[in-house]
Structure formats: structure tokens, C-alpha cells
């Protein structure tokens, strides 16, 4: 074969073959190799992790620890590291210092609270609420040793005294309060307040009025703040003739006010009440020519107190006179009666006439409607 013929055959062959981009083929081949390597590497790594995990679980089971993780348990392998579990903390008690971050070391105590003392309360500056019956003015008062030193109220001059405080946690917040009895004497009268004091940002302030002091004819003679949060108040009966009867009443804070939870709500009202009655009478003519008869008068003590010296006053109708003298009625206990006879006389015949009898005593009377009785008198020939 000569050279010219060879060239012609090669040219014809080149026209029949499709051109191939060798660069593109090389790049595709290179990508396939990279992917194959990555797959092989990942498979090997997973196999190693599985072996290591199985070994660790086997060791923990052999030593009494946790057993194999169930198949449906979430896996942490390959995931983000878990942070510390969130913790919750209750708010610090009122007045306590904020806690520092982290738990205190074992054996150490938290910040100490400043407890109320009797001396602090008796020398405090206190804003006081209104008084029962406006006996004294509301306002801020400065105390010294339990007596008022000065006040912001316009009429802060009246004597204001504080009994010995009783200190305990009465509102259940873990902090102590002071329960005190305050007595205001603007003159011959006096008024009282029993209040609970709590430490505020600027000093002592009232938590609330414990008992409605200033009740009719009674006084507070002492308070006891107890560890269970209740407050006991000792009341004394000051009604006339009561002989100083006493009652203990118990109060408790309900979150917004103090309410009584035990004991009597008050003293029975002691009433002075005498009732008088008289029986109509007929004056009968005797041998001397006079008309005589006995007026029957009864005094009954329908009150609650013994009456020592009741007195009777007779108003006689015209033509009728008194024939005897009565020294007095004498003491009458509650529920008892005394009957007296007054001998009356007339010197001439009379038709029905009206007289009156009235009873009085040195204690007064709470019902004047039965202190007087009307009676009738007339004469008869036989």
C-alpha cells in the first residue's frame, strides 16, 4: 500500500467516527471515584461506631449500670450536645436578699432576715388608719418607748399609747409581724385600735386592723400573736355592773383582712330595767267614819343587773291621803320582785279617781315605758 492510498483511507475513517470530548469523560470518571470513596469511608466509620457503642453498653451492663437502650429510644449519637436541664426556683420570701447563682455549699446558711423586735416597734414611725368614731386623727405618728412623740395629723396632741407588741408571722409569708393595741385619749374618753404591723420599704406599716376595737362598753386588755398565725385578743366588759367579765376572741388573716374565727362576738347587753304595777283599790268605811284601804304596789326587776336602791313615788288623787310610811323598797336581784302595801285614807266618800306610782333607781333605766303605773281608788260604805 502506498502512502497516498493510506492517507485517503484514514481521512474516510475520520469522517465516519463521532467526535468524543475526552475532557468531559475524564471529569465524569473523576466524580464517580470521589463518590465511591466517600461511601466507603462512611460505611467504615459507621461500622466502627457500632462496635464501640456495643462494647460500651456491654461493659455498663456487666457492672450493674444501665442496660441496653431500647430500640425506640432516641439516639444522641452524632446530634448536638445536650445542655444542662433547666431549673425553676420559688420567689424569695418578702424582705430576703436575692440568692446568688449556683447552689450554696453544704453546711452554709442563706442570708439572715432582720427580725422585728419589741424595741423597734415601740420606737417606730407608723402611719395609722382612721380611729373608731373619729376619736383621733389618722396620720403618721412617731413613737418613743410606746408613747407618741409627734404626728403629722392636725390634732396629734392627744395622748397615744402602745401596749407591749406581740410578734409572730400572722399572714403566713415567713416574715414576722407585730400586733399592738393602741389607745388614744383625746380627753375624758378613749378609743382603741388593734393592728398588725409589717415591715415595708420605708419602715413599719399596718397590715390590717385585727379587731374592731371601740365596741360598746368593752375594752381590749391584751393580745397574743400565736405561732399558727392566729391572734387572740382579751376583751373586758366595762358595762355598769359587769364586774369586769372577760372574753378571749381569736382572729386570722384571710389574705385581705382579719376575720374572727373563734370566741364570742360580744358581751351580752346588761340592761337595767325595773317595772312597777299597782292594783286598783277600794277604801272601806270603818267604825271611826274614815275610809281606809291598802294600795298594793309591786316592783319587778326585769333587767340583767341587781338594783340596790329603787325608790317609789306616789301621786295621790285629791281627797286621798297617806296613812303609813314606807322606808324603801330595798335591793332587787334580776328576775325578783318586791310588793309593798300603802294604807290610804279618805275622810269623805269619793268616786273613782286616778293616782300614779313611779319607780326610779340610781343606775338609771333602759326602758322607761314601764317605770310608771296608773291606779284607781274609790270609797265604799261597806
For each residue, the residues with C-beta under 8 A, 3 or more apart:
1: 5 6
2: 5 6
3: 6 7
4: 7 8
5: 1 2 8 9
6: 1 2 3 9 10
7: 3 4 10 11
8: 4 5 11 12
9: 5 6 12 13
10: 6 7 13 14
11: 7 8 14 15
12: 8 9 15 16
13: 9 10 16 17
14: 10 11 17
15: 11 12
16: 12 13
17: 13 14
18:
19:
20: 25
21: 24 25
22: 25 26
23: 26 27
24: 21 27 28
25: 20 21 22 28 29
26: 22 23 29 30
27: 23 24 30 31
28: 24 25 31 32
29: 25 26 32 33
30: 26 27 33 34
31: 27 28 34 35
32: 28 29 35 36
33: 29 30 36 37
34: 30 31 37 38
35: 31 32 38 39
36: 32 33 39 40
37: 33 34 40 41
38: 34 35 41 42
39: 35 36 42 43
40: 36 37 43 44
41: 37 38 44 45
42: 38 39 45 46
43: 39 40 46 47
44: 40 41 47 48
45: 41 42 48 49
46: 42 43 49 50
47: 43 44 50 51
48: 44 45 51 52
49: 45 46 52 53 77
50: 46 47 53 54
51: 47 48 54 55
52: 48 49 55 56
53: 49 50 56 57 77
54: 50 51 57 58
55: 51 52 58 59
56: 52 53 59 60
57: 53 54 60 61 67 68 69
58: 54 55 61 62
59: 55 56 62 63
60: 56 57 63 65 66 67
61: 57 58 65 66 67 68
62: 58 59
63: 59 60
64:
65: 60 61
66: 60 61 69
67: 57 60 61
68: 57 61
69: 57 66 73 75
70: 73
71:
72:
73: 69 70
74:
75: 69 78 79
76: 79 82
77: 49 53
78: 75
79: 75 76
80:
81:
82: 76
83:
84:
85:
86:
87:
88:
89: 99
90:
91:
92: 96 97 98 99
93: 96 113 173 174 175
94: 173 174 175
95: 113 114 175 199
96: 92 93 110 111 113
97: 92 111
98: 92
99: 89 92 110 111
100: 104
101:
102:
103:
104: 100 108 109 110
105: 108
106:
107:
108: 104 105
109: 104 112
110: 96 99 104
111: 96 97 99
112: 109
113: 93 95 96 175
114: 95 199
115: 167 176
116: 120 121 165 167 176 177 178 197 199
117: 120 121 167
118: 121 122 164 165 167 178
119: 122 123
120: 116 117 123 124 204
121: 116 117 118 124 162 165 167 178 180 197 204
122: 118 119 143 144 145 146 162 164 165
123: 119 120 143 144 145
124: 120 121 142 143 197 203 204
125: 140 141 142 143 203 204
126: 140 141 143 197 203 204 205 206
127: 138 139 140 141 205 206
128: 131 138 139 140 141 182 193 195 206
129: 138 193 195 206 209
130: 134 138
131: 128 134 135 136 137 138 184 191 193 214
132: 135 191 192 193 212 213 214
133: 191 214
134: 130 131 137
135: 131 132 184 186 189 190 191 214
136: 131 153 155 158 160 184 186 191
137: 131 134 151 153 154 155 156
138: 127 128 129 130 131 153
139: 127 128 151 152 153 156
140: 125 126 127 128 151 152 153
141: 125 126 127 128 148 149 150 151 152 153 156 160
142: 124 125 148 149 150 151
143: 122 123 124 125 126 146 147 148 149 160 162
144: 122 123 147 149
145: 122 123
146: 122 143 161 162 163 164
147: 143 144 159 160 161 162
148: 141 142 143 151 156 159 160 161
149: 141 142 143 144
150: 141 142 156
151: 137 139 140 141 142 148 156 160
152: 139 140 141 156
153: 136 137 138 139 140 141 156
154: 137
155: 136 137 158 186
156: 137 139 141 148 150 151 152 153 160
157:
158: 136 155 184 185 186 187
159: 147 148 184 185
160: 136 141 143 147 148 151 156 182 183 184 185
161: 146 147 148 182 183 185
162: 121 122 143 146 147 165 180 181 182
163: 146 180 181 182 183 222 223
164: 118 122 146
165: 116 118 121 122 162 178 179 180 197
166: 178 179 180 223 224 225 231
167: 115 116 117 118 121 176 177 178 179 225
168: 176 177 179 225 226 227 229
169: 172 173 174 175 176 177 227 229
170: 177 179 196 207 225 229 230 231 252 253
171: 177 196 198 207 229 253 255
172: 169 229 253
173: 93 94 169
174: 93 94 169
175: 93 94 95 113 169 198 199
176: 115 116 167 168 169
177: 116 167 168 169 170 171 196 197 198 207 225
178: 116 118 121 165 166 167 196 197 204 225
179: 165 166 167 168 170 194 195 196 197 210 223 225 231
180: 121 162 163 165 166 194 195 197 223
181: 162 163 192 193 194 213 220 222 223
182: 128 160 161 162 163 192 193 194 195
183: 160 161 163 190 191 192
184: 131 135 136 158 159 160 190 191 192 193
185: 158 159 160 161 189 190
186: 135 136 155 158 189 190 191
187: 158
188:
189: 135 185 186
190: 135 183 184 185 186
191: 131 132 133 135 136 183 184 186 213 214
192: 132 181 182 183 184 213 214 219 220
193: 128 129 131 132 181 182 184 209 213 214
194: 179 180 181 182 209 210 211 213 220 223 231 233
195: 128 129 179 180 182 206 207 208 209 210
196: 170 171 177 178 179 206 207 208 210 225 231 253 258
197: 116 121 124 126 165 177 178 179 180 204 205 206 207
198: 171 175 177 204 205 206 207
199: 95 114 116 175 203 204 205
200: 203 204 205
201:
202: 205
203: 124 125 126 199 200
204: 120 121 124 125 126 178 197 198 199 200
205: 126 127 197 198 199 200 202
206: 126 127 128 129 195 196 197 198 209
207: 170 171 177 195 196 197 198 253
208: 195 196 253 256 257 258
209: 129 193 194 195 206 212 257 258
210: 179 194 195 196 223 231 233 251 258
211: 194 220 231 233 249 251 258 260
212: 132 209 215
213: 132 181 191 192 193 194 219 220
214: 131 132 133 135 191 192 193
215: 212 218 235 266
216:
217: 237 238 239 242 267
218: 215 235 236 237 238 239 266 267
219: 192 213 235 236 238
220: 181 192 194 211 213 223 233 234 235 236
221: 234 235 236 246
222: 163 181 233 234
223: 163 166 179 180 181 194 210 220 231 232 233 234
224: 166 231 232 233 234
225: 166 167 168 170 177 178 179 196 231
226: 168 229 230 231 232
227: 168 169
228:
229: 168 169 170 171 172 226 252 253
230: 170 226 250 251 252 261
231: 166 170 179 194 196 210 211 223 224 225 226 250 251 252 258
232: 223 224 226 248 249 250 251
233: 194 210 211 220 222 223 224 248 249 250 251
234: 220 221 222 223 224 246 247 248
235: 215 218 219 220 221 246 247 248 249 267
236: 218 219 220 221 244 245 246
237: 217 218 242 244 245 246 247 267 270
238: 217 218 219 242 244
239: 217 218 242 267 269 270
240: 270 272 305 363
241: 270 272 304 305 306 363
242: 217 237 238 239 245 267 270
243:
244: 236 237 238
245: 236 237 242 267
246: 221 234 235 236 237
247: 234 235 237 263 264 267
248: 232 233 234 235 263
249: 211 232 233 235 260 262 263 264 265
250: 230 231 232 233 260 261 262 263
251: 210 211 230 231 232 233 258 259 260 261
252: 170 229 230 231 258 259 261
253: 170 171 172 196 207 208 229 257 258
254: 257 258 259
255: 171
256: 208
257: 208 209 253 254
258: 196 208 209 210 211 231 251 252 253 254
259: 251 252 254
260: 211 249 250 251 263 265
261: 230 250 251 252
262: 249 250
263: 247 248 249 250 260
264: 247 249 267
265: 249 260
266: 215 218
267: 217 218 235 237 239 242 245 247 264 270
268: 304
269: 239 304
270: 237 239 240 241 242 267 303 304 305
271: 303 304 305 366 367
272: 240 241 303 304 305 307 361 363 364 365 366
273: 301 302 303 365 366 367 370
274: 299 300 301 302 303 307 310 332 359 361 365 370 371
275: 299 300 301 302 359 370 371
276: 297 298 299 300 312 357 358 359 370 371 372 373
277: 297 298 300 373
278: 295 296 297 298 355 357 373 374 375
279: 295 296 375
280: 375 376 377
281: 293 294 295 296 344 375 376 377
282: 293 377 378 379 380
283: 291 292 293 320 344 345 346 350 377 378 379 380
284: 291 292 293 379 380 381 382
285: 289 290 291 379 380 381 382
286: 289 290 291 292
287:
288:
289: 285 286 347
290: 285 286 345 346 347
291: 283 284 285 286 345 346 347 348 349 350 379 380
292: 283 284 286 323 343 344 345
293: 281 282 283 284 343 344 345 377
294: 281 341 342 343 344
295: 278 279 281 314 341 342 343 344 355 357 375 377
296: 278 279 281 339 340 341
297: 276 277 278 312 314 339 340 341 342 357 373
298: 276 277 278 337 338 339 340
299: 274 275 276 310 312 329 332 337 338 339 340 359
300: 274 275 276 277 332 336 337
301: 273 274 275 306 307 332 333 334 335 336 337
302: 273 274 275 334 335 370
303: 270 271 272 273 274 307 334 366
304: 241 268 269 270 271 272 334
305: 240 241 270 271 272 334 363
306: 241 301 331 332 333 334
307: 272 274 301 303 310 331 332 361 363
308: 331 361 362
309: 328 329 331 361 362
310: 274 299 307 329 330 332 359 360 361
311: 328 329 359 360 361
312: 276 297 299 326 329 340 357 358 359
313: 357 358 359 360
314: 295 297 322 342 355 356 357
315: 355 356 357 358
316: 320 321 322 344 355
317: 320 350 353 354 355 377
318: 353
319: 346 347 348 350 353
320: 283 316 317 344 345 346 350 353 355 377
321: 316 344 345 346
322: 314 316 325 342 343 344 345
323: 292 343 344 345
324: 342 343
325: 322
326: 312 340 342
327:
328: 309 311
329: 299 309 310 311 312 332 338 340 359
330: 310 338
331: 306 307 308 309
332: 274 299 300 301 306 307 310 329 336 337 338
333: 301 306 336
334: 301 302 303 304 305 306
335: 301 302
336: 300 301 332 333
337: 298 299 300 301 332
338: 298 299 329 330 332
339: 296 297 298 299
340: 296 297 298 299 312 326 329
341: 294 295 296 297
342: 294 295 297 314 322 324 326
343: 292 293 294 295 322 323 324
344: 281 283 292 293 294 295 316 320 321 322 323 377
345: 283 290 291 292 293 320 321 322 323
346: 283 290 291 319 320 321 349 350 377 379
347: 289 290 291 319
348: 291 319 379
349: 291 346 379 381
350: 283 291 317 319 320 346 353 377 378 379
351: 378
352: 376 377 378
353: 317 318 319 320 350 376 377 378
354: 317 374 375 376
355: 278 295 314 315 316 317 320 374 375 376 377
356: 314 315 372 373 374 375
357: 276 278 295 297 312 313 314 315 372 373 375
358: 276 312 313 315 371 372
359: 274 275 276 299 310 311 312 313 329 371 372
360: 310 311 313 365 371
361: 272 274 307 308 309 310 311 364 365
362: 308 309
363: 240 241 272 305 307
364: 272 361
365: 272 273 274 360 361 368 371
366: 271 272 273 303
367: 271 273 370 371
368: 365 371
369:
370: 273 274 275 276 302 367
371: 274 275 276 358 359 360 365 367 368
372: 276 356 357 358 359
373: 276 277 278 297 356 357
374: 278 354 355 356
375: 278 279 280 281 295 354 355 356 357
376: 280 281 352 353 354 355
377: 280 281 282 283 293 295 317 320 344 346 350 352 353 355
378: 282 283 350 351 352 353
379: 282 283 284 285 291 346 348 349 350
380: 282 283 284 285 291
381: 284 285 349
382: 284 285
